[in-house]
Amino acid sequence: MAPIRDMLAASGITEQQWRVLRVLSDNGAMDASKLAEQASLLLPSLTRIAQNMVPSGLITRATDTRDRRRLVLTITTAGQAIIDDNRTEAARIAQRFEDVLGRERLDELLDALARLDDL
């Protein structure tokens, strides 16, 4: 969406990278499968996105100590700074969406999008 892309342009990250950072910021470190689900991404897409975010210093990737087949992703200080720097503007954008659609229609839209995610 254009307002979000405009907000993120100065940070140099994509909407998908923003979703990854938001989920990690809100929930802490998590395995790649769960992160993909929470960020509404396919696991192969998350893998590709993470490959770009690790060298950029936005997230770290480590093997799970209990299950070496799993990868755990964690937001870095630099990644959290992007969240913190954009949190107010992101809230304003979300409020504009609600102002245009109303709370009930926005909830319906989010529910419909979540159902499509389950396909």
VOVO-479895 format. One record per residue (C-alpha): residue number from 1; residue in one letter; chain; x, z, y. Coordinates in steps of 0.001 Angstrom, whole numbers, plus 524288, in hexadecimal, padded with zeros to 5 digits. Each point is the difference from the previous one (the first is absolute). Example, Ala and Ser with C-alpha at 12.3 -4.5 7.8 and 13.67 -1.06 7.14 Angstrom:
<recs>
<rec i="1" aa="A" ch="A" xx="8300C" zz="81E78" yy="7EE6C"/>
<rec i="2" aa="S" ch="A" xx="8055A" zz="7FD6C" yy="80D70"/>
</recs>
This chain:
<recs>
<rec i="1" aa="M" ch="A" xx="80000" zz="80000" yy="80000"/>
<rec i="2" aa="A" ch="A" xx="804EC" zz="7FC30" yy="80D41"/>
<rec i="3" aa="P" ch="A" xx="7FF8D" zz="80D5E" yy="806A9"/>
<rec i="4" aa="I" ch="A" xx="807F4" zz="80624" yy="7F516"/>
<rec i="5" aa="R" ch="A" xx="809A5" zz="7F4B5" yy="7FF76"/>
<rec i="6" aa="D" ch="A" xx="801C4" zz="80119" yy="80EBB"/>
<rec i="7" aa="M" ch="A" xx="8025A" zz="80EB3" yy="7FEE1"/>
<rec i="8" aa="L" ch="A" xx="80A29" zz="7FE16" yy="7F554"/>
<rec i="9" aa="A" ch="A" xx="80727" zz="7F498" yy="8064A"/>
<rec i="10" aa="A" ch="A" xx="80909" zz="808E5" yy="807A8"/>
<rec i="11" aa="S" ch="A" xx="80365" zz="8078D" yy="7F39E"/>
<rec i="12" aa="G" ch="A" xx="80326" zz="7F3A8" yy="7F875"/>
<rec i="13" aa="I" ch="A" xx="7F7BB" zz="80392" yy="7F42F"/>
<rec i="14" aa="T" ch="A" xx="7F483" zz="7F967" yy="7F96B"/>
<rec i="15" aa="E" ch="A" xx="7F25E" zz="8054F" yy="7FDBF"/>
<rec i="16" aa="Q" ch="A" xx="80352" zz="80201" yy="7F1A1"/>
<rec i="17" aa="Q" ch="A" xx="80C43" zz="8078F" yy="80373"/>
<rec i="18" aa="W" ch="A" xx="7F7D8" zz="8083A" yy="8096A"/>
<rec i="19" aa="R" ch="A" xx="7F68F" zz="80338" yy="7F4E4"/>
<rec i="20" aa="V" ch="A" xx="80B52" zz="80410" yy="7F741"/>
<rec i="21" aa="L" ch="A" xx="80586" zz="808C0" yy="80A9A"/>
<rec i="22" aa="R" ch="A" xx="7F29A" zz="805E3" yy="80313"/>
<rec i="23" aa="V" ch="A" xx="7FD60" zz="80360" yy="7F1C8"/>
<rec i="24" aa="L" ch="A" xx="80D74" zz="8061A" yy="7FE3F"/>
<rec i="25" aa="S" ch="A" xx="7FED6" zz="80746" yy="80CE3"/>
<rec i="26" aa="D" ch="A" xx="7F29E" zz="8055D" yy="7FC65"/>
<rec i="27" aa="N" ch="A" xx="802DB" zz="80325" yy="7F1B5"/>
<rec i="28" aa="G" ch="A" xx="80E99" zz="801D4" yy="7FE62"/>
<rec i="29" aa="A" ch="A" xx="8089F" zz="7F98D" yy="7F5D4"/>
<rec i="30" aa="M" ch="A" xx="7F8F0" zz="7F917" yy="7F503"/>
<rec i="31" aa="D" ch="A" xx="80223" zz="7F6BC" yy="7F4E5"/>
<rec i="32" aa="A" ch="A" xx="7FF05" zz="7F181" yy="802A9"/>
<rec i="33" aa="S" ch="A" xx="7F38B" zz="7FDED" yy="7F815"/>
<rec i="34" aa="K" ch="A" xx="7F885" zz="80A91" yy="8071B"/>
<rec i="35" aa="L" ch="A" xx="80552" zz="7FB85" yy="80D23"/>
<rec i="36" aa="A" ch="A" xx="7FBBD" zz="7F209" yy="7FD56"/>
<rec i="37" aa="E" ch="A" xx="7F257" zz="804C9" yy="7FCD4"/>
<rec i="38" aa="Q" ch="A" xx="7FF29" zz="808DA" yy="80BF8"/>
<rec i="39" aa="A" ch="A" xx="80528" zz="7F540" yy="8090C"/>
<rec i="40" aa="S" ch="A" xx="7F6C3" zz="7F5CE" yy="7FA24"/>
<rec i="41" aa="L" ch="A" xx="80B31" zz="7F78D" yy="7FB3E"/>
<rec i="42" aa="L" ch="A" xx="802FB" zz="7F9A7" yy="7F30B"/>
<rec i="43" aa="L" ch="A" xx="80BCA" zz="80641" yy="7F96B"/>
<rec i="44" aa="P" ch="A" xx="80816" zz="7F35C" yy="80061"/>
<rec i="45" aa="S" ch="A" xx="7FD17" zz="7FEF7" yy="80E96"/>
<rec i="46" aa="L" ch="A" xx="80423" zz="80E13" yy="80239"/>
<rec i="47" aa="T" ch="A" xx="80C85" zz="7FD81" yy="7F87D"/>
<rec i="48" aa="R" ch="A" xx="8033C" zz="7F48E" yy="808FA"/>
<rec i="49" aa="I" ch="A" xx="7FC43" zz="8079F" yy="80C3B"/>
<rec i="50" aa="A" ch="A" xx="80832" zz="80BBC" yy="7FBC5"/>
<rec i="51" aa="Q" ch="A" xx="80BB6" zz="7F72E" yy="7FD96"/>
<rec i="52" aa="N" ch="A" xx="7FFAD" zz="7FCDC" yy="80E92"/>
<rec i="53" aa="M" ch="A" xx="7FCE2" zz="80DB9" yy="804B0"/>
<rec i="54" aa="V" ch="A" xx="80B07" zz="806F9" yy="7F8D3"/>
<rec i="55" aa="P" ch="A" xx="80B36" zz="7F88B" yy="80693"/>
<rec i="56" aa="S" ch="A" xx="7F8E1" zz="80176" yy="80CF9"/>
<rec i="57" aa="G" ch="A" xx="800CA" zz="80EBF" yy="7FE4E"/>
<rec i="58" aa="L" ch="A" xx="7F13C" zz="80221" yy="8006F"/>
<rec i="59" aa="I" ch="A" xx="7FE73" zz="80529" yy="7F21C"/>
<rec i="60" aa="T" ch="A" xx="8088C" zz="8045B" yy="7F4D6"/>
<rec i="61" aa="R" ch="A" xx="7FE42" zz="7FC75" yy="7F1C0"/>
<rec i="62" aa="A" ch="A" xx="8048E" zz="80887" yy="7F4BF"/>
<rec i="63" aa="T" ch="A" xx="7FDCA" zz="800FB" yy="7F17A"/>
<rec i="64" aa="D" ch="A" xx="7F6B4" zz="80AED" yy="7FC20"/>
<rec i="65" aa="T" ch="A" xx="807F4" zz="80B07" yy="7F9EF"/>
<rec i="66" aa="R" ch="A" xx="7F572" zz="802F7" yy="7F5E5"/>
<rec i="67" aa="D" ch="A" xx="7FCBA" zz="7F1E5" yy="7FC62"/>
<rec i="68" aa="R" ch="A" xx="80B2D" zz="7F68B" yy="80254"/>
<rec i="69" aa="R" ch="A" xx="7F6B5" zz="7F466" yy="7FEC8"/>
<rec i="70" aa="R" ch="A" xx="7F934" zz="803D4" yy="80CAE"/>
<rec i="71" aa="L" ch="A" xx="8049C" zz="7FDE2" yy="80DE5"/>
<rec i="72" aa="V" ch="A" xx="7FD30" zz="809ED" yy="80A9F"/>
<rec i="73" aa="L" ch="A" xx="7FF26" zz="7FB5C" yy="80E0D"/>
<rec i="74" aa="T" ch="A" xx="801E8" zz="808FF" yy="80BB7"/>
<rec i="75" aa="I" ch="A" xx="7FE98" zz="7FDB3" yy="80E8E"/>
<rec i="76" aa="T" ch="A" xx="80C76" zz="801F1" yy="807E9"/>
<rec i="77" aa="T" ch="A" xx="8018D" zz="805E7" yy="80D77"/>
<rec i="78" aa="A" ch="A" xx="8006B" zz="7F23C" yy="805B7"/>
<rec i="79" aa="G" ch="A" xx="7F379" zz="7FC5D" yy="7F8DB"/>
<rec i="80" aa="Q" ch="A" xx="7F949" zz="80C5E" yy="804AE"/>
<rec i="81" aa="A" ch="A" xx="80451" zz="7FCFE" yy="80DEA"/>
<rec i="82" aa="I" ch="A" xx="7F88D" zz="7F31C" yy="7FF5D"/>
<rec i="83" aa="I" ch="A" xx="7F3DE" zz="8074B" yy="7FB8A"/>
<rec i="84" aa="D" ch="A" xx="80192" zz="80A39" yy="80AA4"/>
<rec i="85" aa="D" ch="A" xx="802A5" zz="7F5E0" yy="80A94"/>
<rec i="86" aa="N" ch="A" xx="7F3B2" zz="7F84E" yy="7FC87"/>
<rec i="87" aa="R" ch="A" xx="7F68B" zz="80AB2" yy="7FBD2"/>
<rec i="88" aa="T" ch="A" xx="7F8D8" zz="800DD" yy="80D0C"/>
<rec i="89" aa="E" ch="A" xx="7FE5B" zz="7F14B" yy="80147"/>
<rec i="90" aa="A" ch="A" xx="7FB87" zz="7FEE5" yy="7F1D0"/>
<rec i="91" aa="A" ch="A" xx="7F59D" zz="80A49" yy="802B1"/>
<rec i="92" aa="R" ch="A" xx="7FB97" zz="7F87C" yy="80C0A"/>
<rec i="93" aa="I" ch="A" xx="7FED5" zz="7F37F" yy="7F80B"/>
<rec i="94" aa="A" ch="A" xx="7F827" zz="80700" yy="7F583"/>
<rec i="95" aa="Q" ch="A" xx="7F729" zz="805AD" yy="80A7B"/>
<rec i="96" aa="R" ch="A" xx="7FDB2" zz="7F26F" yy="805CE"/>
<rec i="97" aa="F" ch="A" xx="7FBFC" zz="7FB1B" yy="7F28A"/>
<rec i="98" aa="E" ch="A" xx="7F66D" zz="80B38" yy="7FEF3"/>
<rec i="99" aa="D" ch="A" xx="7FAF5" zz="7FDA7" yy="80DCA"/>
<rec i="100" aa="V" ch="A" xx="7FD13" zz="7F1D1" yy="7FCC1"/>
<rec i="101" aa="L" ch="A" xx="7FA3A" zz="80202" yy="7F26F"/>
<rec i="102" aa="G" ch="A" xx="7FADD" zz="80DD7" yy="80092"/>
<rec i="103" aa="R" ch="A" xx="803EA" zz="80A88" yy="7F646"/>
<rec i="104" aa="E" ch="A" xx="7F635" zz="7FC1F" yy="7F590"/>
<rec i="105" aa="R" ch="A" xx="80378" zz="7F184" yy="7FFF9"/>
<rec i="106" aa="L" ch="A" xx="80E8B" zz="80305" yy="80057"/>
<rec i="107" aa="D" ch="A" xx="7FE65" zz="808F5" yy="7F431"/>
<rec i="108" aa="E" ch="A" xx="7F85B" zz="7F548" yy="7F904"/>
<rec i="109" aa="L" ch="A" xx="80AC7" zz="7F635" yy="80307"/>
<rec i="110" aa="L" ch="A" xx="80A9E" zz="8092E" yy="7FB0C"/>
<rec i="111" aa="D" ch="A" xx="7F813" zz="802B7" yy="7F3A6"/>
<rec i="112" aa="A" ch="A" xx="7FE27" zz="7F163" yy="7FDB1"/>
<rec i="113" aa="L" ch="A" xx="80E7E" zz="7FD86" yy="801C1"/>
<rec i="114" aa="A" ch="A" xx="80326" zz="80B05" yy="7F682"/>
<rec i="115" aa="R" ch="A" xx="7F6E7" zz="7F9F1" yy="7F5E3"/>
<rec i="116" aa="L" ch="A" xx="8070A" zz="7F2FA" yy="80177"/>
<rec i="117" aa="D" ch="A" xx="80CC2" zz="80734" yy="7FDDE"/>
<rec i="118" aa="D" ch="A" xx="7FADE" zz="8046C" yy="7F2CA"/>
<rec i="119" aa="L" ch="A" xx="7FE97" zz="7F1F4" yy="7FB0C"/>
</recs>
